[in-house]
Amino acid sequence: MKYFVYPYKQGSKSAKALADALGGKVIKLTNSKYVPKKGHIIVNWGSSNCPFDTDVPGVTFVNSPHWIHVASNKLATFEVLKEEGGSIPEFTTSMEFVQKQVSGKEPWCVRKSLTGHSGQGLSVVRKPEDVTQAPLYVKYIKKSLEVRVHVFKDKLIDYQEKKKTTGWKENPNYSSEIRHLQTGWVYCREGVTPNQRAVDESIKAIKALGLNFGAVDLVYNSHMDKFFVLEVNTAPGLVGTTLQNYVTAFKGI
């Protein structure tokens, strides 16, 4: 078997790291001479525009471009998960509805971008006048923790939890509401025990979205004692143990 990784963008560090660790190659996005052959395994790393036929005899294709297109759009993801009974926050596309909701002191998230990551185009609002036009609004879930669950073919392959970075108190951009590296948070594995309910919700989400693998981001609300799926990543960052866990999963195909 030979491995080939088709990246969502040229120069993807995770795609190259995965291809190198598998002893494979990254397929060029332009002027590529690559032709799928029997015995090849094509890993679609986050691309909704992958040009290769997913039904070539003898070729194993991992993650359909169609379903990556769905998973990369937060509104489309929520619509699919809602239909399949997934645990997700309340959401809407109506600005007027959210303006009425925040008047009742219920904070909502305004998402200016349906495909953004690391908090791009995301803000939390509490006043009607702060609600601006956007393609998606999601009810804010007060969280006691946020986790990322990596799933491959209905199985857990990695589990991480967001924790405060060293020096977070001095970070002028620190936020406990929108958590990413710039706001003082990073995914950790040390001292973290996988929660089976989070794992079950993640496996359910990956199956509902027609994916072979993905990294599911969830938050936990202690008052409701419930995990909520926020998004699914089809090209997560890969370093260290996470990279090795993906390599092991792909080699087991």
C-alpha positions, -999 to +999 in steps of 0.1 A: +000+000+000+012+035-008-001+066+009-008+100-008-022+130+011-043+156-007-041+188+013-067+216+016-040+241+008-005+239-006+021+240+022-001+225+049+023+215+077+000+188+090-005+172+056+033+171+050+040+157+085+014+130+080+027+121+045+063+120+058+054+098+088+035+074+066+063+072+041+040+087+015+038+119-006+017+151-007-002+155-039+004+189-056-027+211-060-016+224-093+004+208-122+002+174-105+011+143-125-004+120-099-027+092-111-045+070-086-035+033-090-045+000-074-031-002-039-030+035-033-045+051-002-056+087-007-060+107+025-082+138+017-068+163+043-096+188+046-103+195+009-138+199-005-123+202-040-103+170-042-106+161-079-100+123-077-128+098-082-137+082-048-147+049-065-115+040-084-112+001-082-084-009-057-079+027-044-089+035-008-102+071-005-104+085+030-129+114+036-153+124+008-149+159-006-187+163-004-188+156+033-157+177+040-176+206+023-205+200+048-182+197+078-162+228+070-194+249+070-206+255+106-243+261+096-244+230+074-228+210+102-254+220+127-282+213+103-270+178+097-263+171+134-297+185+144-314+162+119-295+132+133-302+141+170-267+153+179-260+173+210-255+208+197-263+244+210-294+262+198-287+281+165-305+304+141-299+326+111-323+353+123-308+385+137-342+396+149-346+364+169-312+368+186-319+405+194-350+394+214-331+366+231-302+388+243-327+412+257-336+385+282-299+384+293-291+353+273-257+357+256-253+345+220-224+340+197-223+359+164-205+341+136-194+363+108-176+334+091-191+299+085-156+285+078-134+304+102-112+288+128-094+300+160-122+324+168-122+341+134-153+362+130-167+351+163-180+373+191-202+370+222-231+395+225-253+404+254-271+435+241-296+439+212-275+468+198-244+446+196-261+420+174-250+425+138-259+408+106-242+374+102-249+341+085-251+322+118-259+328+155-253+302+182-265+303+217-236+307+241-229+277+263-212+284+296-185+259+298-164+243+325-142+226+300-136+223+263-122+192+246-111+179+212-119+143+204-101+127+174-121+099+158-111+074+131-136+048+118-159+049+149-130+047+173-112+072+196-076+078+186-068+109+206-083+131+233-073+166+243-085+193+267-080+230+265-060+245+294-047+279+302-012+287+288+017+297+309+015+335+315-023+337+307-028+363+335-005+387+316-022+381+283-041+412+273-063+391+250-072+365+276-108+353+274-126+324+291-154+326+266-136+323+233-107+299+238-078+296+215-040+302+215-043+340+212-067+342+241-045+321+264-056+285+258-039+254+243-048+218+239-032+195+264-031+157+270-012+154+303-035+145+332-065+143+309-089+114+310-113+108+281-149+113+290-170+085+274-200+107+268-178+132+248-163+103+229-198+089+221-211+123+209-180+127+187-183+093+171-220+101+164-211+134+148-184+119+125-209+092+114-237+117+108-213+138+086-203+108+065-166+111+075-140+085+080-121+106+105-122+140+121-115+160+153-146+171+171-146+201+194-170+200+223-178+221+254-192+208+287-218+226+308-217+214+344-252+228+352-268+208+325-242+180+328-240+178+291-215+180+262-223+201+231-206+197+197-193+230+183-175+220+152-157+192+133-122+196+119-111+175+089-075+188+089-065+193+125-031+203+136-007+173+139+023+172+161+039+148+186+016+122+200-014+133+179+006+128+147+017+093+158-019+084+167-031+093+132-002+074+116-011+043+136-048+047+126-040+051+089-016+022+089-044+001+102-065+006+071 
